[in-house]
Amino acid sequence: MYNADNEKLISWTKKILICTGLWNLPITNNHVYQKIFYIYSMFMRLGCFMFWLLLFCELIRLIIYKYDTELIITSLGVVVNDSKILFKVIIYLKHNILGLFKDVIEKEADIWSSNNEEIITLYKRNIRTCKLYVIVLGFITLVAVSLLQIPGAINFIAIVQYNIEHNATVEPHVMYQIFLPFNKVNHMTWLFTIEAFLAWVGATYNTATHLIFLTLLVYAASQLQVLQIKLKNYDGLDFSSEASQEEIDERIVVLKGLIRDHQQMIGFVIHSNKCTRYVIMMEFILSSLDLASVSANLIKMDSGKGWLLVFFVLLFVQIMLIGWTSNEIKIQSEAIADAVYESKWYLLNKEAKQLTQIMIARAQTPLLMTIGPFGPMTTNSVLMVLKAAYSYVSIMRE
């Protein structure tokens, strides 16, 4: 069973997922509210797809009619970023990644019931880490969307006013560059309503699709750290003394329980990686292109760089957090072997020593989040993204 008391690690991520309509566990016992949320969920998912479709169609129109290069590059950056969001949503839903949050909730119940102060302190620190990720990603995303939409709406109204006063037909290219089957200037109310809805969809889905991945990785790293503490504190009996067979059996049962916990986390990480490795690969490749296109536009533009600068920071923070948390999984999985060695393994009998040796041998192979078939995602991978982006910018400038 799960309840709100066991959702502290995912509590803020859950709120974002509810806003997107992606949360797939019950949010209330009231069937009417649950039905309303289901309808809202379907509406938001449809909105996510329509957002990408409208952006993509407008980009094609801009290219066909040979609009200004800066406008096309800016539109391309938004389309690429939204394509990443849509692809991740499809993968998460296809593989039921959100169902893994049930495991998080169940394991958290064990944390609070352990009454181990060291473990609880560690877990609370990781809860703060998750909340920090929500704040940082949510704030930067909100600022980026606001800097795009609010000044864009003001400029749009100014252009409309200019057209009226000078009997001109200047086409405004502000806010999200979306394709609409009507004249935007003549239907400002509809335009602003659609833009406001898309801003909500874009902000919430961008934040949520990153937080799903990051929260699950923080959880996995937390469980590996908890396991290390349990292993270090494993006080095996001195089996050379006159310990009863019952006491020996109890301690071996405890040790086997720790081994099962290790195997479960190995399975969790392997399953998570199998489901998301192509998400990471896409993030790795497209982030390079996205960073490059935004950087190139920043270099070329003489004014109005505020939104692009914040967008660049958002892209950098997103790829950095993915690299950092993925690297943490690798580090904590390798640390299991050290934790076993620091325990009182030398007091164990032959059977228990063999179990610890097997555990140490397994921990020599680190758990990894991979970039598709191309190798592990680590902090070094983030540097590769930045180098690739720099190379792309150099080509664009030439």
VEXPA-622102 format. One line per field, with one value per residue (C-alpha): x, y, z; residue number from 0. Coordinates in steps of 0.2 Angstrom, whole numbers. Layout:
X = (X | ...)
Y = (Y | ...)
Z = (Z | ...)
num = (NUM | ...)
***
This chain:
X = (0 | 5 | 0 | 5 | 17 | 28 | 28 | 40 | 54 | 42 | 30 | 35 | 38 | 20 | 13 | 21 | 15 | -3 | -2 | 3 | -10 | 4 | 2 | -6 | -8 | -24 | -24 | -40 | -53 | -67 | -72 | -79 | -63 | -53 | -64 | -62 | -43 | -44 | -52 | -40 | -26 | -32 | -34 | -16 | -9 | -18 | -12 | 6 | 4 | -5 | 9 | 22 | 12 | 8 | 26 | 32 | 20 | 25 | 43 | 40 | 30 | 44 | 57 | 46 | 43 | 61 | 59 | 73 | 87 | 87 | 68 | 70 | 84 | 74 | 59 | 70 | 77 | 59 | 54 | 69 | 66 | 47 | 51 | 62 | 47 | 35 | 47 | 50 | 32 | 29 | 43 | 37 | 19 | 24 | 36 | 25 | 40 | 28 | 23 | 40 | 35 | 25 | 41 | 48 | 33 | 34 | 53 | 51 | 39 | 54 | 65 | 54 | 50 | 69 | 72 | 90 | 95 | 109 | 98 | 84 | 96 | 103 | 86 | 80 | 95 | 90 | 72 | 80 | 89 | 73 | 65 | 80 | 78 | 60 | 63 | 78 | 70 | 53 | 59 | 71 | 57 | 44 | 56 | 60 | 42 | 38 | 51 | 45 | 26 | 24 | 36 | 29 | 11 | 16 | 25 | 11 | -1 | 11 | 12 | -6 | -8 | 5 | -4 | -20 | -12 | -1 | -13 | 2 | 2 | 17 | 17 | 21 | 33 | 32 | 28 | 27 | 29 | 14 | 3 | -15 | -29 | -34 | -27 | -18 | -20 | -38 | -41 | -30 | -42 | -41 | -22 | -18 | -29 | -21 | -3 | -7 | -13 | 3 | 14 | 6 | 8 | 26 | 31 | 24 | 28 | 46 | 49 | 39 | 48 | 65 | 59 | 53 | 70 | 80 | 68 | 70 | 89 | 89 | 79 | 90 | 106 | 97 | 93 | 111 | 117 | 105 | 112 | 130 | 125 | 116 | 131 | 144 | 133 | 131 | 137 | 141 | 143 | 160 | 156 | 172 | 164 | 150 | 136 | 120 | 115 | 99 | 109 | 120 | 105 | 97 | 112 | 114 | 95 | 99 | 114 | 104 | 91 | 104 | 109 | 91 | 90 | 106 | 99 | 83 | 92 | 102 | 86 | 78 | 92 | 94 | 75 | 76 | 90 | 83 | 67 | 76 | 92 | 86 | 78 | 96 | 103 | 90 | 94 | 113 | 112 | 98 | 104 | 120 | 110 | 99 | 113 | 122 | 107 | 103 | 121 | 122 | 107 | 114 | 129 | 120 | 106 | 109 | 94 | 81 | 93 | 85 | 74 | 88 | 100 | 88 | 84 | 102 | 104 | 89 | 96 | 113 | 105 | 94 | 109 | 120 | 107 | 105 | 124 | 126 | 113 | 118 | 135 | 129 | 122 | 139 | 148 | 136 | 135 | 154 | 154 | 144 | 160 | 169 | 154 | 154 | 173 | 171 | 159 | 164 | 165 | 180 | 169 | 157 | 157 | 162 | 144 | 142 | 160 | 156 | 140 | 150 | 163 | 149 | 142 | 159 | 162 | 145 | 148 | 164 | 153 | 145 | 127 | 126 | 113 | 118 | 117 | 108 | 122 | 135 | 142 | 138 | 130 | 141 | 148 | 161 | 146 | 140 | 157 | 155 | 139 | 146 | 161 | 149 | 138 | 154 | 159 | 141 | 142 | 159 | 151 | 136 | 147 | 157)
Y = (0 | 18 | 34 | 53 | 49 | 38 | 50 | 63 | 60 | 62 | 74 | 89 | 79 | 72 | 89 | 93 | 77 | 80 | 97 | 88 | 74 | 61 | 55 | 37 | 33 | 37 | 56 | 54 | 41 | 52 | 44 | 60 | 69 | 55 | 55 | 74 | 71 | 58 | 70 | 83 | 71 | 66 | 85 | 89 | 74 | 80 | 97 | 91 | 83 | 98 | 109 | 100 | 98 | 117 | 121 | 109 | 115 | 133 | 129 | 121 | 136 | 148 | 137 | 136 | 155 | 159 | 169 | 177 | 165 | 171 | 167 | 150 | 145 | 151 | 142 | 126 | 127 | 127 | 113 | 102 | 105 | 101 | 85 | 79 | 82 | 72 | 58 | 56 | 56 | 42 | 32 | 35 | 30 | 15 | 7 | 12 | 21 | 31 | 14 | 13 | 27 | 14 | 5 | 22 | 24 | 6 | 7 | 24 | 16 | 4 | 19 | 28 | 11 | 7 | 19 | 21 | 39 | 38 | 31 | 43 | 58 | 52 | 50 | 67 | 75 | 66 | 73 | 90 | 86 | 81 | 97 | 108 | 100 | 104 | 122 | 125 | 117 | 124 | 142 | 142 | 135 | 148 | 162 | 156 | 154 | 171 | 180 | 173 | 175 | 191 | 203 | 194 | 198 | 216 | 217 | 208 | 222 | 235 | 228 | 227 | 245 | 250 | 241 | 250 | 267 | 265 | 254 | 241 | 222 | 219 | 200 | 198 | 184 | 184 | 171 | 153 | 152 | 141 | 137 | 142 | 141 | 159 | 177 | 179 | 198 | 197 | 185 | 191 | 184 | 166 | 168 | 174 | 160 | 146 | 154 | 154 | 136 | 131 | 140 | 130 | 114 | 118 | 123 | 109 | 95 | 101 | 101 | 85 | 74 | 79 | 77 | 59 | 53 | 63 | 58 | 39 | 41 | 50 | 36 | 22 | 31 | 34 | 15 | 11 | 23 | 15 | -2 | 4 | 9 | -7 | -17 | -7 | -9 | -28 | -35 | -53 | -64 | -72 | -89 | -96 | -93 | -103 | -95 | -105 | -112 | -102 | -86 | -90 | -94 | -77 | -67 | -76 | -73 | -54 | -55 | -64 | -50 | -37 | -47 | -47 | -28 | -27 | -38 | -28 | -12 | -20 | -25 | -8 | 1 | -11 | -10 | 9 | 10 | -2 | 9 | 26 | 23 | 30 | 44 | 48 | 46 | 58 | 70 | 68 | 71 | 84 | 94 | 97 | 104 | 114 | 122 | 126 | 134 | 144 | 149 | 154 | 165 | 173 | 178 | 184 | 194 | 212 | 214 | 203 | 191 | 189 | 174 | 165 | 167 | 159 | 146 | 142 | 141 | 129 | 117 | 117 | 114 | 100 | 90 | 93 | 86 | 71 | 68 | 71 | 60 | 46 | 47 | 46 | 29 | 23 | 29 | 23 | 5 | 4 | 9 | -6 | -17 | -5 | -5 | -24 | -24 | -12 | -23 | -37 | -50 | -58 | -64 | -74 | -92 | -100 | -99 | -81 | -76 | -84 | -73 | -57 | -62 | -65 | -48 | -39 | -47 | -41 | -24 | -23 | -20 | -3 | 0 | 12 | 23 | 22 | 33 | 20 | 8 | 21 | 20 | 27 | 43 | 52 | 70 | 67 | 64 | 82 | 89 | 80 | 88 | 105 | 101 | 95 | 111 | 122 | 112 | 115 | 134 | 135 | 127 | 138 | 154 | 149)
Z = (0 | -3 | 5 | 5 | 20 | 9 | -6 | 1 | -11 | -26 | -18 | -29 | -44 | -42 | -42 | -58 | -66 | -60 | -69 | -85 | -83 | -83 | -66 | -67 | -49 | -39 | -33 | -23 | -17 | -25 | -41 | -48 | -46 | -53 | -68 | -70 | -69 | -82 | -94 | -90 | -93 | -110 | -115 | -109 | -119 | -134 | -131 | -131 | -148 | -155 | -149 | -158 | -174 | -175 | -172 | -185 | -198 | -195 | -197 | -213 | -219 | -214 | -223 | -239 | -240 | -236 | -221 | -211 | -206 | -188 | -187 | -194 | -182 | -167 | -173 | -176 | -158 | -151 | -163 | -158 | -139 | -141 | -151 | -137 | -125 | -136 | -139 | -120 | -116 | -129 | -122 | -104 | -108 | -119 | -106 | -91 | -83 | -72 | -64 | -56 | -44 | -35 | -31 | -24 | -13 | -6 | -3 | 6 | 19 | 23 | 26 | 38 | 48 | 49 | 63 | 58 | 60 | 48 | 34 | 37 | 37 | 21 | 13 | 19 | 10 | -6 | -4 | -3 | -19 | -28 | -22 | -28 | -46 | -46 | -41 | -53 | -68 | -65 | -62 | -77 | -88 | -81 | -84 | -102 | -107 | -99 | -108 | -124 | -122 | -112 | -122 | -138 | -134 | -131 | -147 | -156 | -150 | -155 | -173 | -175 | -169 | -182 | -196 | -192 | -191 | -207 | -217 | -217 | -217 | -206 | -201 | -183 | -178 | -159 | -145 | -151 | -170 | -173 | -188 | -187 | -200 | -198 | -199 | -182 | -183 | -185 | -171 | -157 | -143 | -150 | -153 | -136 | -128 | -139 | -135 | -116 | -116 | -126 | -114 | -100 | -109 | -114 | -97 | -87 | -100 | -102 | -83 | -80 | -93 | -86 | -68 | -71 | -76 | -63 | -48 | -53 | -54 | -37 | -30 | -37 | -30 | -13 | -12 | -16 | -3 | 10 | 6 | 9 | 26 | 30 | 24 | 34 | 49 | 46 | 63 | 58 | 73 | 77 | 70 | 78 | 95 | 103 | 93 | 92 | 75 | 76 | 78 | 64 | 53 | 58 | 53 | 36 | 33 | 36 | 24 | 10 | 13 | 9 | -6 | -13 | -10 | -21 | -34 | -34 | -37 | -51 | -59 | -57 | -65 | -79 | -82 | -81 | -93 | -106 | -106 | -107 | -116 | -132 | -123 | -117 | -134 | -142 | -128 | -130 | -149 | -150 | -135 | -145 | -160 | -149 | -140 | -156 | -164 | -149 | -148 | -166 | -165 | -149 | -159 | -174 | -165 | -160 | -148 | -139 | -133 | -116 | -120 | -130 | -116 | -103 | -115 | -117 | -98 | -97 | -111 | -102 | -84 | -91 | -99 | -85 | -72 | -83 | -84 | -65 | -59 | -71 | -65 | -47 | -51 | -57 | -42 | -29 | -37 | -37 | -19 | -14 | -15 | -3 | 9 | 10 | 13 | 27 | 36 | 48 | 34 | 43 | 57 | 45 | 42 | 26 | 18 | 23 | 16 | 0 | -1 | 2 | -11 | -24 | -19 | -21 | -38 | -44 | -38 | -49 | -64 | -62 | -65 | -80 | -89 | -107 | -122 | -133 | -139 | -138 | -120 | -103 | -99 | -86 | -83 | -97 | -109 | -104 | -109 | -126 | -129 | -126 | -137 | -151 | -149 | -151 | -167 | -174 | -170 | -179 | -194 | -194 | -192 | -208)
num = (0 | 1 | 2 | 3 | 4 | 5 | 6 | 7 | 8 | 9 | 10 | 11 | 12 | 13 | 14 | 15 | 16 | 17 | 18 | 19 | 20 | 21 | 22 | 23 | 24 | 25 | 26 | 27 | 28 | 29 | 30 | 31 | 32 | 33 | 34 | 35 | 36 | 37 | 38 | 39 | 40 | 41 | 42 | 43 | 44 | 45 | 46 | 47 | 48 | 49 | 50 | 51 | 52 | 53 | 54 | 55 | 56 | 57 | 58 | 59 | 60 | 61 | 62 | 63 | 64 | 65 | 66 | 67 | 68 | 69 | 70 | 71 | 72 | 73 | 74 | 75 | 76 | 77 | 78 | 79 | 80 | 81 | 82 | 83 | 84 | 85 | 86 | 87 | 88 | 89 | 90 | 91 | 92 | 93 | 94 | 95 | 96 | 97 | 98 | 99 | 100 | 101 | 102 | 103 | 104 | 105 | 106 | 107 | 108 | 109 | 110 | 111 | 112 | 113 | 114 | 115 | 116 | 117 | 118 | 119 | 120 | 121 | 122 | 123 | 124 | 125 | 126 | 127 | 128 | 129 | 130 | 131 | 132 | 133 | 134 | 135 | 136 | 137 | 138 | 139 | 140 | 141 | 142 | 143 | 144 | 145 | 146 | 147 | 148 | 149 | 150 | 151 | 152 | 153 | 154 | 155 | 156 | 157 | 158 | 159 | 160 | 161 | 162 | 163 | 164 | 165 | 166 | 167 | 168 | 169 | 170 | 171 | 172 | 173 | 174 | 175 | 176 | 177 | 178 | 179 | 180 | 181 | 182 | 183 | 184 | 185 | 186 | 187 | 188 | 189 | 190 | 191 | 192 | 193 | 194 | 195 | 196 | 197 | 198 | 199 | 200 | 201 | 202 | 203 | 204 | 205 | 206 | 207 | 208 | 209 | 210 | 211 | 212 | 213 | 214 | 215 | 216 | 217 | 218 | 219 | 220 | 221 | 222 | 223 | 224 | 225 | 226 | 227 | 228 | 229 | 230 | 231 | 232 | 233 | 234 | 235 | 236 | 237 | 238 | 239 | 240 | 241 | 242 | 243 | 244 | 245 | 246 | 247 | 248 | 249 | 250 | 251 | 252 | 253 | 254 | 255 | 256 | 257 | 258 | 259 | 260 | 261 | 262 | 263 | 264 | 265 | 266 | 267 | 268 | 269 | 270 | 271 | 272 | 273 | 274 | 275 | 276 | 277 | 278 | 279 | 280 | 281 | 282 | 283 | 284 | 285 | 286 | 287 | 288 | 289 | 290 | 291 | 292 | 293 | 294 | 295 | 296 | 297 | 298 | 299 | 300 | 301 | 302 | 303 | 304 | 305 | 306 | 307 | 308 | 309 | 310 | 311 | 312 | 313 | 314 | 315 | 316 | 317 | 318 | 319 | 320 | 321 | 322 | 323 | 324 | 325 | 326 | 327 | 328 | 329 | 330 | 331 | 332 | 333 | 334 | 335 | 336 | 337 | 338 | 339 | 340 | 341 | 342 | 343 | 344 | 345 | 346 | 347 | 348 | 349 | 350 | 351 | 352 | 353 | 354 | 355 | 356 | 357 | 358 | 359 | 360 | 361 | 362 | 363 | 364 | 365 | 366 | 367 | 368 | 369 | 370 | 371 | 372 | 373 | 374 | 375 | 376 | 377 | 378 | 379 | 380 | 381 | 382 | 383 | 384 | 385 | 386 | 387 | 388 | 389 | 390 | 391 | 392 | 393 | 394 | 395 | 396 | 397)
***
